[in-house]
Structures are given as structure tokens and as C-alpha cells.
Amino acid sequence: GVLPQRVTSGEAVLLVQLRFLEPHKYTPLESLKAWHWWVMQTLRQDPRVCEKGLVLLVNQDGAQLSKLDGRVPKAILGALSKCVPVRLVRMLIVKPITVIRLLYPIMQYVLSAKLRERLFIVKEFVDLQDTFGLPKDLLPPEVGGCTPFDRGACSAPFADAGV
């Protein structure tokens, strides 16, 4: 879900916890709709995000390969480039699973220059603060922060919307 506070420079942070995803239950289209709903709700609540952008924070700590569906990131990036009124400022993959760590150097050659400039592998949670300027009081404990993040409360409006 989208973290309630903004980065100092105004960007919203969309936190994806890979270990909680269940790709066998949802199609890539359903995942895209969920992601789109979160982004649009964020824009409705804080229109400045259109101008400031979105940081996609993908926490892979504790996840297994079975939680990864390679079709979903492609669908999301396609939507970002074509029809979602927000720009991706950075995509931070935190504590990547082994296959991502191994494939990342190869992926660099096939990614667009723009995406290469915005996609980062983050080995340790402390780098989120030290290297990328995400304050500890913005982040939940799952990614090295100190602000509680209630995934259940965050998901309730989504379920209520019937998406």
C-alpha cells in the first residue's frame, strides 16, 4: 500500500511486500487493477503526487521465488508509461531474492536508459536512509523504519471498493 507520509521532497512511497503476494490467486490484470487503484486513490487524496512522483519500494526480504510473477512488473511499467498520470521517480528493490540479484546485471542491457537510471538494488535497509534519503520515521519496521504500517487497515478501502 501507499505509505501515509510523503518523502521530504513530496513523493509518495508505494510499498510492495513480495512475501505477502499470492500470484496463484490473482491474474496480472487483477494485480494491475489493484496497483492502479492504490495510485489513483493516492492522487485523489494528494494531487501533488502527480507533480512530485512515486517511489516504488519493493521489499523482497523473506520472499521466495514462488511469490514472483514476472508479468506483473511489465504490466505496471507499461501502464506507468502510457496511461497513469504519475511518474516513477525511483524503483527500489530491497534485499532482492537470489534470482533477481543474479539477473539484474543482465537486465541492465535490455532496460531503457530511463528505467536504468531509476531502478536500484538495495542490499541493506539502512541504505534506504543513507543512500536514497527515505527517512526512518517514514518507513515501517519491515524495511528498517520505525513507523507502524497497518496492512489490514490499508487494504480495507480496497476491499470495500470491490476492486
matplotlib code that plots the C-alpha trace (Angstrom):
import matplotlib.pyplot as plt

x = [0.0, 0.9, 2.7, 0.7, 3.6, 5.5, 9.2, 10.6, 10.6, 6.9, 7.0, 4.6, 6.0, 4.2, 5.4, 5.1, 6.0, 6.7, 6.4, 2.7, 1.8, -0.1, 0.3, -1.6, -4.7, -4.7, -4.1, -1.6, -4.6, -6.1, -2.8, -2.5, -6.1, -5.1, -2.0, -3.9, -6.5, -3.8, -2.1, -5.4, -6.6, -3.3, -3.6, -7.2, -6.0, -2.8, -2.8, 0.8, 1.9, 1.2, 3.9, 6.3, 6.0, 6.1, 8.8, 8.1, 9.6, 9.7, 10.7, 11.8, 13.2, 12.0, 10.2, 10.5, 10.6, 7.0, 5.8, 7.2, 5.1, 7.3, 4.2, 3.1, 6.0, 5.8, 2.1, 2.7, 5.6, 3.5, 0.7, 3.0, 4.4, 1.1, -1.9, -1.2, -0.8, 2.2, 5.9, 8.1, 10.8, 12.6, 12.1, 14.0, 14.2, 15.2, 17.0, 16.3, 15.8, 18.6, 17.2, 16.8, 20.3, 21.7, 19.5, 19.9, 23.3, 21.9, 18.6, 20.6, 21.3, 17.6, 16.1, 15.5, 18.0, 15.3, 14.4, 18.1, 18.5, 15.6, 15.9, 18.1, 19.0, 19.2, 21.2, 20.5, 17.6, 20.0, 20.7, 17.2, 18.0, 21.7, 21.7, 18.1, 17.0, 13.9, 13.6, 13.4, 10.2, 8.6, 9.2, 7.6, 9.8, 9.7, 12.1, 14.2, 11.9, 10.1, 6.6, 3.9, 2.1, -1.2, -1.5, -5.0, -6.3, -4.6, -6.3, -9.8, -10.8, -9.5, -11.7, -14.7, -14.3, -14.8, -11.6]
y = [0.0, 3.7, 4.9, 7.7, 10.2, 11.7, 11.9, 15.3, 16.2, 15.3, 11.9, 9.2, 5.7, 2.6, -0.3, -3.8, -6.7, -9.6, -12.2, -11.3, -11.5, -14.6, -14.7, -18.0, -16.3, -13.2, -12.7, -10.0, -7.9, -8.1, -7.1, -4.2, -3.1, -3.2, -1.2, 1.3, 1.7, 2.5, 5.1, 6.8, 6.9, 8.5, 11.1, 11.8, 12.4, 14.2, 15.7, 16.9, 13.4, 14.0, 16.6, 15.0, 11.4, 7.9, 5.8, 2.1, 0.3, -3.5, -5.4, -8.9, -9.8, -13.2, -13.9, -16.9, -17.3, -18.6, -15.1, -13.5, -13.2, -11.6, -10.5, -8.0, -5.6, -5.5, -4.6, -1.9, -0.3, -0.4, 1.4, 4.0, 4.9, 5.1, 5.9, 6.7, 10.4, 9.9, 9.5, 6.8, 8.7, 5.5, 1.8, 0.4, -3.4, -4.1, -7.3, -9.0, -12.7, -14.6, -14.8, -11.0, -10.5, -12.8, -11.4, -7.7, -7.2, -8.9, -6.9, -3.7, -4.3, -4.7, -1.9, 1.5, 4.2, 6.0, 2.9, 2.0, 5.4, 4.8, 1.2, 0.3, -2.8, -2.0, -4.6, -3.3, -1.4, 1.3, 2.2, 3.4, 6.2, 6.8, 6.5, 7.2, 9.7, 7.9, 8.9, 6.2, 7.8, 7.4, 3.7, 0.8, -1.6, -4.3, -2.1, -0.7, 2.2, 3.0, 3.9, 1.2, 0.4, -1.5, -3.5, -4.6, -1.1, -0.1, -2.9, -2.3, 0.6, -1.5, -4.4, -2.1, -0.7, -4.2, -4.0]
z = [0.0, -0.2, 3.0, 4.7, 4.9, 2.0, 1.4, 2.2, -1.4, -1.7, -3.4, -2.3, -1.5, -2.6, -0.5, -2.0, 0.3, -2.0, 0.7, 1.1, -2.6, -3.8, -7.6, -7.9, -6.6, -8.9, -12.6, -13.7, -14.8, -11.3, -9.8, -12.2, -11.3, -7.6, -8.2, -10.3, -7.6, -5.0, -7.2, -8.2, -4.6, -3.6, -6.3, -5.3, -1.6, -2.5, -6.1, -5.5, -6.2, -9.9, -9.8, -7.3, -8.4, -6.9, -5.3, -5.7, -2.8, -3.4, -0.3, -1.2, 2.2, 3.3, 0.0, -2.2, -6.0, -5.9, -4.9, -8.0, -11.2, -13.9, -15.9, -13.2, -13.3, -17.1, -16.9, -14.2, -16.1, -19.3, -17.5, -16.0, -19.4, -21.1, -19.0, -15.3, -14.5, -12.2, -12.9, -11.4, -9.5, -8.3, -8.1, -5.1, -4.9, -1.3, -0.3, -3.6, -3.9, -5.4, -9.0, -9.1, -7.8, -10.5, -13.3, -12.5, -14.3, -17.4, -17.2, -17.3, -21.0, -22.0, -19.9, -21.3, -20.3, -18.3, -16.3, -15.7, -14.2, -11.8, -10.9, -7.9, -5.9, -2.2, -0.2, 3.3, 4.8, 6.2, 2.5, 2.2, 4.6, 3.8, 0.0, -1.0, 1.6, 2.8, 6.5, 9.1, 10.5, 7.1, 6.8, 8.6, 10.7, 7.9, 5.9, 8.7, 9.8, 13.0, 11.9, 12.2, 9.0, 9.3, 6.1, 7.1, 7.5, 4.4, 2.4, 3.8, 1.5, -1.4, -0.5, 0.2, -3.3, -4.8, -6.8]

ax = plt.figure().add_subplot(projection="3d")
ax.plot(x, y, z, "-o")
ax.set_aspect("equal")
plt.show()
